[in-house]
Amino acid sequence: MAAIAHDDVGHACYVQRMTRIPTKTDILDWISENPTLTSKRDIAKAFGIKGAARIDLKRVLKELEHEGHLEKRKKTYRDPDRLPPVSVLEVQAPNADGDLFARPLEWHGEGVEPIVLIVPRQSDPALGEGDRILAKLQVVHEEDHNYEARLIRRIGSSPSKVVGIFRKGAEGGRIVPIEKGSNKEWVVAADATGGAQEGELVEAEQAGPRGRMGLPRARILLRLGDPTAPRAVSLIAIHQHGIPDDFPEDVLAEADRMKPAGLAGREDLRDLPLVTIDPRDARDHDDAVFAEPDDDPKNPGGHVLWVAIADVAHYVRPGSKLDAEARRRGNSSYFPDRVVPMLPDRLSGDLCSLHEGVPRACIAARMVIDAEGELRRKKFVRGLMRSPASLTYERVQAAMDGRPDDETGPLLDPVIRPLYAAYAALKAARERRQPLNLELPERKIALDDEGKVSSVDFAQRLDAHKLIEEFMVLANVAAAQVLNEKDVPLLFRVHEEPPADKLESLRDTAEAAGFSLAKGQVLKTEHLNRLLDQAAGSDDADLINMSTLRSMTQAYYSPKNFGHFGLALRDYAHFTSPIRRYSDLVVHRALITAHGWGDDGLSPAEIERLEETAQHISDTERRSMMAERDTTDRYLAAYLSDRVGAEFTGRIAGIARFGVFVKLDETGADGLVPIGTLGREFFHFDADSGTLMGADSGRVIAIGMRARVRLVEAAPVTGGIAFEMLEIEDEAYGGGARRVSGPKGRGRRPGTAPPRRKAAKAGKKDAKVKRKVSRQRREKR
């Protein structure tokens, strides 16, 4: 063979004139060494095959394909036991070392599926579990992976998933989604039902690309059982929102190998009477408190406060399987009938739970406050504690109110009274600081032994609750301040001030109700509190509280400190719940690094990806909130389902183009009054003022108005509740079919949009609505 001047030696050894057809071995060797040159044309060129000889080459390639040695992919051939050089991958969860691996979606070989490591570049976007990417692959021979991938572009997330009711059909069946407001069914082929039975609750994923026409196709992944079973309610939300609820075996095994921490390297706090105070149904005890008068003569009337938190970082170390799983979950999720914990029960319910009389590892904050409740000094220690008592809010409050029991009686003077004395100072400091003081009662759903709703009440707010809240807030502040002073990276809890447009909308609502909100100055929480105080005790108190809440931004985590507007604090981080929040575990590790307590502090890899961690756990927190809210909605719908036709009182809690949301006084349940049932006229929706206005009657429906409704529907599976409006502001309200008005008195086709108003007319209309709402409220007074 003549020498060829070519840089690609692997290519050159084949580029020669050949009169014979290459053997099957020749072709397979070429494809193996040149995975980017595998079309019939490339192969023919490599072996110098022209003219009629191409027919013989085609025959050999067909034989290789039929024998399973090659796979035709569009116009190219490739070895099915090798991945193509450019391939589609699905990103997996990070491993214990923080490395990202991916599952090849184009693997068709008979051997073990290859392991692909993603090698990110500085400019690559952050990738998360379930993302689908197009990547360039390179074969490597490493111990833990066979390929390395470089991102070309992200092409989407994993297939859409749906949770719904399976309806069997002649050729497979359909899935009716349980999601509220979703009416599009999914088609399931006969070979994709997974054995699901008629009426079963199932989880499925999209099968194939979604076409422009027809229903989407689905493949059933899991059968979840009877959707009407009482304990299916939270299970629906868990699967609908993709919350991981099973721990991998290797994570459980790692947790089971853990042993209780000893005193080595710790401060002995076992003689300090740190008590836990929790709800009666608490599943874990991760914080304990103690207070005593400060004996420093320079701090008359001051107090020494201790807040001890379970030392989760001792057990969940950076790079461990436990750590990777905890980060993936981000937080625990709480439902009326179950908890989906961030950590296995060996930790959350045992080693990291501050049980009574048992030595437990902790990180404790010792804080000194003055008589006015201001933080003067703080110190953190890594210790070993032993709680003398596990108390409940109700028992502590009863003891303080003069009704101690056998356990709280002996603790009243040495433990409980000093706690309340310190709380009184913190309460005074809080009143000066003026954090946002929203009155938002919390619903408490009680279940019977069968898992059915036995009652829906509003949780009682005792001073014991507020005491613990103030202690925890102070400890969170102290942690953020210490880490700032020591210049150690951490995750802050950030709550930014309301955006200008939402603030202006709140101001309009307040003015329409006859109240005022300061304008033309830097907004502070004290300004909002003045508004809330003006409305307190009036018929518009709920309206102002709801409107203020709606104007707020959502809190999130960030390695940058933007302050906490709602709490009126400059430095704030979550330190007090590392059992159930990954953010707190990061803060614990930062404290370990800052004080040099051991090798289980923040690792360089963790610090490098703090921004990514912050975004991820902010997302998982929102996911849990949505799942918990949906579960509450379903339980409330189940509770009301046998009271269809009953009448209830409530307040209008929301206005939308499609109807009015009413929140019931009795249970706090939200339901929709569809706009088509509101009356025989067209209603103009005004998003800015949050109102509907009747085109003929001029009747205005606004947030906060009192309403009487009749329950029309309560669907436990979806959580949907529908009402019929009977009264608004004690005025009878007639329903019936809506007449859709058109321009110049002519009728419009039902369902079509009303004519656009010009800007000037729109402004006049908005002002008119505001004046009308204001006038109605004043007249009512």
N, C-alpha and C positions, 0 to 999 in steps of 0.2 A: 504494500500500500504506500503510495507516494506521501511524503510529508506534507502537512497542511498548516499554513500559518494562521492559527486560530487560537484565541485566548481560552475558549471553552473546550478544554481537552475532552470532557465527557461527551460533548456534542461532536467534536471532530472525529472521534474514533468510529463514528457511525456514518459520517457524511462521506460516502464513497460510492462510486459507480458499481452497481451490482446488477447482474443479469438474472441471478436466481432469486426466487421468492424467499424471504427470510424465514427461518424456522420459528416455531411458536416460542421457543426459549429466547431467541434473538429479540423478538417483539416484546416479550415480558421484561427482559433486561433493559431494553430501551425505555419503556414506560416507567420502570422503577427508578432509573437514573435521571429521567427528564420529565418530571410530572407536569411541567407546563407546556410540553409539546406532544400532546396525545391525540390530536385529531387525526383522521385517516390521511389527510393531506400532509400533516407533519411527519407521520410515519413513512408515507410513501417517499417524501423528500429525503428523509434520513437514510433510507435504503436505496435511493436512486431508482425507484420504480416509476415507470411511465407507461402511457398508452394502455394496451390491452392487459398488461401485467397487473394493473390496478384491480381488475376483476378477481384475479387469484388472491390478491392481498385482502380484498373485501371478504372472500370466502374464509380465509384463515382467521380474520378478526371475528367473523360470525361464529366460527367453531369455538374460539376462545371464550366468547360471550356465553354460548350455550353450555360450555363446560364449567362456567362459573369463575374462570380466571380473570375475566374482565367484565366491566359494567359500562354499558353505553350511557353516557350522560349528555343529552342534547347531541352535539356533533363530535364529542370527544370520548375516548376510552380511558378507563383508569382501573388500577388494581383495587378490587373491593376491600382488600385487607390493608389499604392505605388511605389516608384522608387526602382529598384534593388540596393543592397548595393554597387555594383561597376557598374558605369554607364558612358555613353559618354555624355559630356556636350559641349555646345558652349559658349565661353566666350563673355559677353556683354561689352559695354563701361562702364568705371568706373562711379559710381554715383557722386552726389555732394560732398560726404564725401571722395571720393577716393576709396570706397569699390568696389570690383569686384564681380559681380553676374554672373550666368551662366544659360542658357536655357537648360533644360533636353531634349535630343533628343530621349529618350526612354520612354516618357510619353504617356500612352495610356488610361488614366483614363477619366471618364466622367465629373469629377469635374474641378475646377479651377487648371490650371497648377501650380505646386508647385514652390516656389522661392528658389533658391539655392545660398548660399553665399560661395565664395571660401575663405578658410582660408589658406593663404600662409605660408610656412616655410621659414626660412632664406636661405636655400639652393635651393629653387625653382627658376627656370628661370622666367624671366619677361614674363607675358602673355599679349596679346593684343586682342582687339576686333576681333572676327571672328575665333580665335584659337579654335581648337577642342581638348579636353583633356579626358583622362580616369581618373576617380576620385573615391575615396572611400567616400561614403555618410553616414552621421549620421543624424537620425531624431532629430530635436530640435523643441521647441515650443516657438519661439521668435516672437516679434511683426511684424518684417519685413521679416522674412524668415522661411521656414519649414525644410530646410536641410542645413547642413554644409559639404563642400567638401574639401578633401585633395587630392592634385595632385598625381597621380601615374606616368603618363607620358603624354607628349604632342603627339597627334597622327595626327596633321595636321591642316590646316586652313579651313575656310568655303569652300563650294564647289566652283570650278572654275566658273567664270562668263564670259559671252561673250555678246558683243553688235554687232548686225548684221542685215541683211535684211532677213525677213521671206519669204520663198518661199513655197506656199501651195502645198500639195500633196494629193493623194487619201487617205492616212492613216496618216494624220497629216501634216508633212511638214519638211522643213530643214531651217537651219539658215546659211547664208553666212556671215562670220565675216567681219567686216569693217576694222579690223586691217591690216595695211600695211604689206605685206609679208606673211599673213596667208591664206592658201588655203584649210584648212581642214574644211569641213562643219560639222554641228551638226544636229543630227536627233531629231525631235520633234514628240512624239506620239500624237494621235488624242485627248486624254484627257489632254494634257499638253500645248495646243496652247494658252490658255488664251483668245480665241476669236480673235487672231491676223489675219489680212487680208493680202492678197498677196502684197508684196512689202513694207510692213511697217517696220519701224525701231523698233527693240525690244531689251530688255535686258533679258537674260536668265541665268539660273544656271545649272550646271551639274546635271543630274538626274541619280543616281545610280553610281556604280563604273565604271571607264573607263576600258574597256576590252583591251586585247592585239590586238585583231583583230576588224575590222569594225570601223564605225564612232562613236564618243562620243554622248551620249544621253543628251538632254537638256529639261528643263522645263521653259516656258516663264513666267517671273515675271512682266514685264512692257511693255506696248505698248507706243512707243515714237513718233509715227506719221510719217509723210512724210520725208524720209531721204534727199530729194532734197530741202526741204524748207530752205531758207537762214539762218534762225536762228536755224536750227538743228545742225549746225556745232559745236558750243561750247557745245550744249547739248550732242552730241555724246561723246566728250572728257570727260565731267563731269561724265557720266555714265560708260564709258570705264575704267576710272581710279578710280572709286569708291569715288568721292568727294561728301561729304554730301551737298545737296543743299536745303533742307527743314529744317526749325527749328521746333523742337517739340513744341507742344502747351504750355507746362508748361514753356519752356524757353522764348517764346514770351510773355507769361503772366508776367513772372518775369521782363522782360525788360520794359513792358508797365507800371509797377507799379513804376518805377524809377522817381524821382523828381530831378530838377537841384540842384546842390550843392550850399550852401551858403558860406558866408565869415568866418563862425566860424572855428577857428583852422587854418586859412590860412593867408598868407601874401597878402595884397592888391596890386595887380599889374595892376589895371584897368587904371591907368594913364600912364602906360608905352606903347608907340606905337609899340606893337608887331604885325607885319603884316604877313599874310600868303601869300606864293608865290607858286603857283601850276600850273599844266597843265590846259589848257582851259577846258578840259573835266573831271577834277578832280571830284570824287564822294564824297570825304571827305577831311577835312582840319585838320590834326592832329598835325601840327607843325607850330610855328610862331617864327619870328626872329626880333631882334633889335640890333643895335650897336651904340656906341658913343665913342668919344675919351676919353681916361683915363686921369682924371685931377690930378692924383698922380704925383708929381714932380719926384718921384723915378722911374717912368716908362715913360720917354719921348718918344713920338711917339707911345705909346701903345694904346690899345683899350679894351673896355669892351663889351663883346658879351653876349647876352641873347638868349637862345633857350628854348622856352616853348612848352611842349608836353601835349596833352590832358590827364587828370588824369583818365584813364580807370579803374585803381585799385579801385577808390572810388565806382564805380558801379558794377564791376565784382569782387566779393569777394570770397576768398577761401572757398570751400565747397558748393558754390551756384550752381544752375542748369546752370546758365550762364557760370560759370567757367568750369564746366565739358564739356559743349558743345564747348566752345572756345578751350579748350585743345584737344578735339577730332578732331577738324578741323585743329588746329595747325597754320593756316594762312589763309588769304584771297587768292582767286585765281582770276586772272584778264584775261578777254577775250575781244576781240574787241567789242562785243555786250552786255556784261554783266559782273557783278562781283558776285562771290560767296563769300559773306563776312564771316569773322570769328565771327562777332557779329551782332545781329539783327539791323535793320535800326533805331530803336528808339535810339540806342546808336551810331552806326557808322555814321549815317547821321544826328543825332540831338545832343544829350547831350554830346557826345564825339567829336563833330566836332566844331572847333574854328571859328564859323560864325562871320561875321562882325557885330559889334555893340551889341553883346550879351555876358553877363557875362558867363565865362566858367571856370570850375575847371581845374587846370593844375599842373604839376610838372615842374619847370623851373631850368635850369642850368645858373648860372651867372659865366662867365669865363673871366679872365683877361689875355690878351696876350701882349707880348712886341712888339716893332717895327719890330722884325724879325719873328713874328708869333709864337713864342714859348709860350706854356701855362705856366703861372706863378702862378695863383691862380684859384681855382674853389670852388663854393658853390652851393648847391641845396636847393630850397625852394618849399614848397607846397603852391600854391597860387590860386588867382582868378584873371583872366585877361579879358580884353575886346578888341578885335582886332579892330582897326580903319578902316582896309581895307583888302579885299580879292583880291589879285592881281594875275596876271598870269606872267609866265616867259617872254613872248613876250612883255607885256606892260611895265614891269620893265626895260627890255633891251632897249626898244624904248625910254623910258624916259632918261636913262643914255646916249643914243646916240643922244640926242638933240631933241627928238620927244615926249615930255610928253603930256598926255591927261588931261582932266578936273580933274581927280582924282589923277593921279600920279604927276601932276605939283606941287600942294601944298606939296606933300610928298618928293619931290626930294632932297631938302637940309637937312631937319631934319631927314629923314629916309633912302632914297635910296643911296645917296652919302656916308654916313658913313658905310653902309653895304659893298659897293664896296671897301672902304678904308681898312676895316678890312679884306676883302677877299684878297686884294693885299698882306697883310702881311702873311696870311695863305698860299697863293700861293707860296710865297718865302720859307716858311718853308717846304712846300710840295716838292719843287724842291731840297732842301737840303736832305730831307728824302729819296727821290727817290722811291716812290711806283711804282709798275709795271704799265707801261704806254702803254697799249695795245690800238690800234686803232680798235675798233669793232663797226661799225655803227649799230644803232638800227633801225629795220624796223617798220614802222608805217602803219597799215592797216586802211583805212578809209572806212566806210560803208555808203550807202545811206539810205533813209527812209525805204526802203523795206528790208534792211538787206543784200543787195548785195554789193560786193566789188566795190567801186568807184575808188579807187586809192591805190597804194602801193608805199610809199616813204620812204626815210631814214630820221629819226628824226634829226632835227637841234640841234646842241650843242651850246648853247649860254653861255656867261659868267654868266648869271643869273642862269642857271642850275648848273654850277660849283660852284658858290657862295654857294648855298643851300647845295650842296654835302659836301663842306668843313666845313660848320657850323655843319652839322649833324655828320660828322666824329669826329670833335673835341668834341661834346657833348657825343658821344659814348665812346670816350677815357676817358673823365672826369668821366663818370659814373663808368666805370671799375676801374679807379684809386681810386676813393672815396671808393668803396665797398671793394677793396683790402686793403686799409688803415684801414678800420673799421672792417676788417676780417669777413665780412658777405658773406655767400654763394651766388652765382649767376650763371648765364649761360653765358659763354664767346662765342664769335663768333671766331671760330678757322679756320685758313687756314695754312696747313702745307706746307713745301717746297717740290718741285718736287722730286719724287723718282729717284734714280741713273740711272735706266735703261731708263726712259723717258728723263732724262737730256742728256744722251749719245746719244740718238736718235736725240734730238734737235741739239746737237753739230754736228752730222754727216750731218744733213740737212743743217745747216748753212755753213759748210765747202764745201759741194757740190755746194752751191750757191755763193761761193767765199767770205764768211764772216767768222768771228771767234768769238768763245765764250770762255771766260777765263776758264782754267782748272787747277786743282790741288790746289784749295783754297775753303774756305767756300763760298757757293753760296749766293749772295745777289741780291736783285732786281736791283740794279744799274748795275750789270753785264749783266742782261737780257736787261735792257734799252739801254745799249751801242750797243748790237746786233740789237735791234729794230731801233736805230738811224742810224746804218750803212745801214740798208735796206730801210729806209725811202726815198720815192721818186723814188725808183728803181722798176723795173718790178717784183722783188721778195718780195716787201713789204708785200703783202697779204700772201704769202707763209710763211714768217717768223712770221707774226702775228698769223696765224692759227696754225703753228707748236708750237709756244710758248704757246698758249692757251691750246693745246692738252697735253702739258707736265705738266700742272698744276693739282694739286689734287683738289677735290671738298671741298668747305668750309662746316663746320658743327657746331653744338652746343655742348658744353661740359661744365660740372662744373669744369673741370681742364683747366688751362690756358697754352696753347701751342703757343700762339702768333698768329699774322696774317701776314703771309709771303707776300701776295700780296700788302697789305697796308704798309708794313714795320713798323708795330707797335707791341709793346710788350704786351700792355693791350688794349683789344678791346671787347666791348659788345654792343648788340643792345638795345638801349634805346628809339629811336626816333619814333617808329611806333607801339604802343601797340594796336591801332585799328585793325591792320592787321597782327600782328605777336605775337604769344603767348610768344615767348622768351622775347620780350620787356616788356610784362606785368609782367613776373617773375622778371626782373631787376627793374621795378617800385616798386614792392612789397619789393624787397631787400633794396631799398633806403628808403622806409617807415619804415622798421625794423631798419635800420642803424641809422635813425634820430629820432626814437620814435614818429612818426607822428600820430599813431593810431593803432587800432587792425586789420587793413586790410593789414598787411604786410605778409611776408612769414610765413606760418604755419609750425610747426614741421613736419607734414605729407608731405608737399611739399618739404621741405629740404631733407627728407629721400629718396624721389624718384626723385631727380633732374637728376640723371643719366638716369633713364628710360624716364623722360620727354624730355631730350636732344635728346635721340635716336628717340623718337616718332616724335618730331617736325622737326628733320632733315629729317625723312622719308616723312612727309607730305609736306615739302618744295620741295623735289625731285618729289613727286607725282604731285604737282601743276605745276612745271616746265615742266614736261613731257606732261601734259594735255594742257598747254599753247602752247608748241611747236607743238603738234599734231594739235591743232586748227589752228595755223598759217599755217602749211603745207596744211591743207584742204582749207583754204581761198585762199591761193596762187594757189592751183590746180584749184579751181573754177574760179579764175580770169583769168587763162591761158587756160581754157578748150575750149574757142571758138577761140583759136589761134593755134590749132593743124596744123602743116605744116610750121609754121613760123620759121625763123632763129633767133638765139640769140647769143650774145657773153657772155663769162664768164671765170671763172678760175676753174681748177681742184681742188676740195676741199677735196677729199678723194679717197683712192685707196683700193679696197677690192679684194678678190679672185674671186668674181663673177662680178666685173665691176668697173666702174669709176664714181664718183660723181662730177657733175659740178654745181657750184653756179653761177647763172646769174647776170650780172652787173645791169640790169634794176630793178629787184625786189628782188634780194637776194634769190630767190627760188632755192632749191636743187633738182636735178634730176639725175637719174641713166642712164648711158650708159652700157647696159649689155655686158659682156665680149665676148659673142658669136657673137656680131655685130661689133667687133673692127677690124677684118681683117682675112685674110686667113692663119693664122699661130697660133701656140700655144704661149701663153704668160706665162712667169714665174713670179709668184707673190713673192715679197720680202717684208715681213712685217717690217723688221728692217729699210730698207731704204725707205719704203713707195712707192714702184715703181712696175710697170709692165714692163717686157722686152720681146720683140718679139724674139722667138727662131731662126727665120730665118733672119729677117731684122736687129736685134739688136736694133730696135727702143725702146727708153725708154719713158715711160709715168710716170710723177711724179707730186706730189702735187704742186700747184702754177702755173702750166703752163697755158698759155692762150689757150682758146678753142672757136671754133664756133660750135654750135649744131643746129639740127632741132628738134622741139618738135614733138614727136610721140604720146604721150598719157598724159592726165592730168585727173585724177579721183578724183573728189571732195569728194566722200564718204570716200575713204581711204586716200586721200592726196598724192597718188602716182603720180610721174611725171617721164616719160621716154623720153630719147633723143636718137638721132642718131648723131654720131660724124662726123663732116664735116672737121674741121681743128684743128690742134694742133700747136701752135707757128707759125701761119700763113702758115703752110704747109698743103696742101690738104691731106685729110685722106680718103682712100678708104675703104668702109665697105665690107660686104659680109660674107658668111659662113666661120666659122673658121675651118682650117685644124689642126687636133691634131697630133703633131709630136711624134714619139716614139724613143726608143734607136736605135742607129746604122742605122738611116734612115728608119727603118721599121715603117709602120703605126700602130697606136694604135687604139683600139676601142674608138669611141667618148664617152666622159663622164668619162673615166677612168683616174686615177691620173697619172701624169708624174712620171718617175722613180726617186727614192730618190737619191739626190746627196750626195756624201761622204762629211764629214766635211771640209776637205782641199779644195775640189772643191767649196763647198758652200762659204767658205771664199773668195776664189779668185773671185767667181762670184759677191759677194757683193761689193768687192773693185772695180771690173770692172764697175759695175753699177754706183757707186759713182763717179768714174773718168769720166765716160761718161756724167753723168748729169752735173758735174762741167765744163767739156769741152764745152758742148752745151751752157751752160749759158754764159761762157766767150766769145765764138764765137758770141753769140747774141749781146753782148755788143759792 
